[in-house]
Amino acid sequence: MRLPTSVRKIGPTRRSVSGYYAFRGEESIGFESTLERDFLVRADFDLDVLGVISQPCEIPFQHPVTGRWYTYTPDYLVYYQLGDRHYDDYPKPLLVEVKPQAAWRKHWREWLPKWKAALRYAKDQGWTFRLYDESRIRDTTFDNITFLARYKRMTFPPEESQEVLDTVRNMGVATLDYLLTRHFMGIYRTEGISHLWHLLATRQLDCHVALPFSPFTEVWVPDHE
């Protein structure tokens, strides 16, 4: 599936941190704040996400008081994998505006017209529109993703990884504690913990990342197709 491209390029800004995020190591996606960057970190980790387009469209809207016309460019458009769903139940793309909570609470009356225009535009396109602030981005899921990131570049013997994956695949679901007991006994337990975190960080294993990690966290082999 070929995704659309951005309607404009992201340049440097004095107001906040800007740059480009290497989405899945293949594509550079622009961000204009640390909150937008963290949104991309979450999307990158989510196996249901097919791709993300930055500043995907320009939406004209009329100010209800002055009558003047403006153009609004939302931050991102997120496309999702079909997975095992039927085409009739294809997940709708998500049009996203990323704003700090303090900012949108202060300016919501001023920004409401453009957000209403975005809601209408998204509905016409068969998308959904949503505002993302810290409460939807920097939560337990983000904390877990950040924790796993330190293990992503570690290396372990491929045959040991394959043994763990075969165990989980045969069982369907296994707990971290069970895998440590079965594959990493005694002096190997500490290394085994890092190995399991690595398999989660590199998406060879999956879990309910929105829940706090514990020895009883259940993991499974994701379907990458």
C-alpha positions in Angstrom: 0.0 0.0 0.0 1.5 3.3 -1.1 0.8 6.0 1.5 0.3 9.7 0.6 3.1 12.3 1.3 3.2 15.4 3.5 1.6 18.6 2.0 4.5 20.7 3.4 8.0 20.1 4.9 8.8 20.6 8.5 11.5 23.2 9.1 13.4 24.4 12.2 11.4 26.3 14.8 12.5 28.4 17.7 9.4 27.5 19.8 10.3 23.8 20.5 12.4 20.9 19.5 12.0 19.8 15.9 13.6 17.2 13.8 13.0 13.9 12.0 12.2 10.5 13.5 13.5 7.3 11.8 10.2 5.4 11.6 11.0 1.7 11.6 14.5 2.6 10.4 13.2 3.2 6.9 11.4 6.5 6.7 12.1 9.9 8.2 9.0 11.6 9.7 9.1 15.2 10.9 8.1 16.4 14.3 7.9 19.9 15.7 8.0 19.2 19.5 9.0 16.5 21.9 5.4 15.5 22.3 5.1 14.9 18.6 8.3 12.9 18.7 6.9 10.8 21.5 3.7 10.2 19.6 5.8 8.8 16.7 7.7 6.6 19.2 4.4 5.0 20.2 3.2 4.6 16.6 6.5 3.1 15.7 6.2 0.4 18.4 2.5 -0.4 17.5 2.4 -3.4 15.2 -1.1 -2.4 14.1 0.2 0.8 12.6 1.0 0.5 8.9 2.4 4.0 8.5 2.3 7.6 9.5 2.2 10.7 7.3 3.2 14.1 8.8 1.1 17.2 8.0 -1.0 15.1 5.5 -3.6 17.6 4.3 -4.6 21.3 4.3 -8.2 22.0 5.5 -9.8 25.3 4.7 -12.2 26.7 7.3 -14.0 29.9 8.0 -13.8 31.8 11.2 -17.4 32.0 12.6 -17.0 35.6 13.9 -14.8 37.4 11.4 -15.8 35.4 8.4 -12.2 35.2 7.2 -10.9 32.0 5.7 -7.9 30.1 7.0 -6.0 26.9 6.3 -5.4 24.2 9.0 -2.8 21.5 8.6 -3.2 18.6 11.1 0.0 17.0 12.5 -0.4 13.3 11.4 -2.4 10.8 9.5 -2.1 7.2 10.8 -2.8 4.2 8.7 -3.5 0.8 10.2 -2.9 -2.8 9.2 -5.9 -4.8 8.1 -4.7 -7.8 10.1 -7.2 -10.6 10.3 -10.2 -8.2 9.9 -12.5 -8.3 6.8 -12.2 -5.5 4.3 -15.7 -4.4 5.4 -14.2 -3.8 8.8 -11.0 -2.0 7.7 -9.7 0.2 10.5 -10.2 3.8 9.7 -7.2 6.0 9.3 -6.7 8.4 12.2 -6.1 12.2 11.6 -4.3 13.5 14.6 -3.5 16.9 16.2 -0.8 16.8 18.9 -1.1 19.6 21.5 0.1 19.9 25.1 -2.8 19.8 27.5 -2.0 23.3 28.9 -2.1 24.8 25.4 -5.4 23.4 24.2 -7.1 24.1 27.5 -6.0 27.8 27.2 -6.8 28.2 23.5 -9.6 25.8 22.9 -12.2 28.5 22.0 -9.7 30.0 19.5 -8.9 26.6 17.9 -12.4 25.0 18.0 -13.4 26.2 14.5 -10.4 24.5 12.8 -11.0 21.3 14.9 -14.6 21.2 13.8 -13.5 21.6 10.2 -11.1 18.7 10.7 -13.9 16.5 12.1 -16.0 17.2 9.0 -13.1 16.7 6.7 -12.1 13.4 8.3 -15.6 12.1 8.2 -15.9 12.9 4.5 -12.6 11.0 3.9 -13.7 8.0 5.9 -11.2 8.8 8.6 -11.5 9.8 12.3 -10.0 12.9 13.9 -8.6 13.0 17.4 -6.6 15.4 19.7 -3.6 13.8 21.4 -2.1 15.4 24.5 0.2 14.0 27.2 -2.5 11.9 28.7 -2.8 9.9 25.5 0.9 9.8 24.7 3.0 9.7 27.9 1.3 7.0 29.8 2.2 3.4 30.9 2.5 2.3 27.3 5.1 5.0 26.6 6.9 4.3 29.8 7.2 0.6 28.8 8.3 1.4 25.3 11.0 3.7 26.7 12.1 1.1 29.1 12.4 -1.5 26.3 14.4 0.8 24.1 17.6 0.3 26.1 17.5 -3.4 25.2 16.8 -3.1 21.5 20.5 -2.9 20.3 21.7 -5.8 22.5 22.8 -9.0 20.8 22.2 -12.6 21.9 22.8 -16.0 20.3 20.2 -16.5 17.6 19.7 -20.1 18.5 18.8 -19.1 22.0 16.3 -16.6 20.7 14.8 -19.2 18.4 14.4 -21.7 21.3 12.4 -19.1 23.3 10.3 -18.2 20.3 9.6 -21.8 19.5 8.4 -22.4 23.1 6.1 -19.4 23.0 4.8 -20.3 19.6 4.0 -23.8 20.7 2.3 -22.7 23.9 0.5 -19.8 22.3 1.0 -17.6 25.4 3.7 -17.8 28.1 4.6 -15.7 31.1 8.1 -14.1 31.4 8.6 -16.0 34.7 7.9 -19.3 32.9 10.3 -18.5 30.1 13.1 -17.6 32.6 12.6 -20.8 34.5 12.6 -22.9 31.4 15.4 -21.3 29.4 17.6 -19.3 31.8 18.1 -21.1 35.1 20.7 -20.2 37.8 23.5 -17.9 36.7 21.9 -17.3 33.3 18.7 -15.7 34.8 20.0 -12.1 34.8 21.1 -12.4 31.1 17.8 -14.2 30.4 15.8 -11.2 31.6 17.7 -8.9 29.3 17.2 -11.4 26.5 13.4 -11.4 26.9 13.3 -7.6 27.0 15.3 -7.6 23.8 12.8 -9.9 22.1 10.0 -7.6 23.2 11.9 -4.5 22.1 12.6 -5.9 18.6 9.0 -7.0 18.3 9.9 -10.7 18.1 7.6 -11.1 21.1 4.5 -9.1 21.9 2.5 -8.3 25.1 -0.2 -6.0 26.4 2.2 -3.1 26.6 -0.4 -0.8 28.2 -0.1 -2.9 31.4 2.8 -2.6 33.9 5.5 -5.2 33.4 5.8 -8.0 36.0 7.1 -11.6 36.1 3.5 -12.7 35.2 3.4 -10.5 32.0 2.1 -12.8 29.2 3.9 -12.7 25.9 3.2 -14.2 22.5 4.7 -14.4 19.0 3.1 -11.6 16.9 1.8 -12.1 13.4 4.0 -9.8 11.3 2.1 -10.5 8.1 
